[in-house]
Amino acid sequence: MILIVGLGNPGKKLENTRHNVGFMAVDKFTEENNFPEFKLDKKSYALISENGNILLAKPQTFMNDSGSAVKEIIKNKNIENIIIIHDDVDLPVGTIKIIQERGSAGHKGVESIIKTVGNDGLIRIRIGIAPQRDVEAKKIVLNKFSKQEKEPIDQAIQKACQAIDLLIEQGLNKAMNEYNK
């Protein structure tokens, strides 16, 4: 089974913030691939949707404790691959990059997952949220996207969904070659 985890923070107040692009991407993937509605799994404290051999998750533990939700999910399922989708302040708005088995680069949600379940085989789809170079993460992650950024971020989320499809169908190398340009 493949576990695809979108990172973000729960609650209406934080819904469309930069930090929640992982949630946005998983929601879009759900919509495009006819997954059932998300339901709260009380053991993992994550919203879960399952279709065939793909399990989608949106941890409701807040970003910095995402690892506890992921750990509970993999305890109860036969997970072969984990794909994490998250925001990245080191990439410009509208870009994506796929990586495997890399450090967290300061991303607290990713750091939490690496600490609790390890990094072996961990695939990440990073979605750029930086409005400019050398921006401080804590100053922008809880901000919403500007009107000018709406189209590029929507395109990046769409690319992330396409990258997931390619990853599943043709593997990591093909997806990296296609989307890491």
N, C-alpha and C positions, 0 to 999 in steps of 0.2 A: 504494500500500500504506500502511496505517496502522500505525505503531509505537506500542505501548503499553508504557511502561516503568514497572515498579514499583520504587521505591527501597527499599533495605534493606541489611543487612549479612549476609554469609554465615556459616554455621556454626550448629551446634545450640545453643551457648551463648547466642547472640543471637536465636534464632528467634522468640520471642514478645514481643520488646521493643517499646516504643513507636516506635522508629526504623524498625521493620520493617513498619509497616502498609501500605506500598506493596507489599511482597511478598505480604502477606496478601490484599490486594484483588485482585492479579493472579491469585493462586492460586484465589480464589473465582470470579473471572470465567472462568478456565480450566475449572473444575469445572462451572459452570452452562452453558457454551457448547460442551461436548464437544471441547475442544482436546486434541491429543495430549500425552503426557507431555513435560515439559521435558527438553531435552538440552543439554549443555554445548557451546557453540560456542567452539572454542579460539582463533580469531582475535580475537573480541571479548571473550573471557573473561566470557561471560554465558550464563545458562540461557535457552534459546529454545524457543518453541512457536509453530507457524504453522498457521493455518487460513484458507484462502481468501486474502483481501486484508488479513488482520490478523496482525501479528507481535507476540507478547508477549515481553518480555524482563525478566530479573532480573539486573542486573549483579552479578558476583561479585568485583568490584574493591574492595569496601568503599565505603561511602557517599561519602567525600570524593574519590574518583576515578571516580565514575559516568560522567563525561563521556567518558573514554577508551573505555569499552565502547560507549556510544551512538555515538560517532564511527566506530568500526569497523563497527558494524551498518549505519549509513547509507551507508558507503562501498561496501558490497557488495549493497545492496538499493535498489530504486526506492521510496524513502519519500516520500510526499506530505504526511503529517501525523504529528506526534509529540505524544503525550499522556503526561505524566509524572504518576504518582500517588505522593504522598509525605506524610509526617507533617508537621504544623504545630503548633508550640508556641504560636502566637498564637491558636489556635482551641480552644474547650473540647472535651473528650472527647465524641465522638458527633456532631460537626458536620462538614459538608463545604462546600467552596467551590470553584467553578470559576473560573479566571482565564486570561487570555491575555496573553502578551508583557509580563509584569511582572518586576521585579527579583527576586533570590533571597531577600530579606528575611533574610539571614544563614544560610539553609539551605545547608550546604556541598555536599550532593549536587546540588542545583539549580544552585548557583553553578558547580560543575565542568562541568555540562552546558552552561550558558550560555556559559562561557568556551571550550569546545571546539567546539560546533556552532552557537552563536548563539541568539538569542531570537526570531527572526522567525517568527511564527505558532505559537510554542510554547504549547501548552495544558497547564494543570496542574490536577489535582484534588487539593486540599489536604484532608487528613483531620486533624481536631483531636485532639490528644493531651494538651492541658494539663489537669491535674487542678484547677487554680485559676488565677486571674489573676496576671499578672506573675511567672511562674515562669521560672527560668533553665534554658535548654535543656540545657546540659551536665550539669545535676543530675538530669534525668529521662529523657532519650532512651534510655538503655540499661536503664531499669527496665521491669518487666513491668506490665501493667494489674492493678488491684485487682479483687477479686470484684465490687464494685459497678460497676466500669467495664466489665466484660465484655459486658453486654447493650448498652449504648450504643455501644461500639466495634464490636461485631458488626453493629449496625444501620447505623452509618456506612459500614462496608465494603460492606454490601448496597446502600446508597444510591449509593456510588461505582460499583458494578457497573451499577446501573440508569442512572446518569448516563452511563457509557460507551456503553451501548446507545442512549440517546437522542442522544448526540453523533454517533454513527455513522449513525443512522437519520434524524435530523431537524436536525442541525447544532448549532453552538456556541450561538447565541442562544437557541434553544429550551431547551437543557440548562441554560444559565445562568439563564434565567427560572424554570425549574422548581426548581432546586436551590440557588440563591443567595437564599434567603429569610431 
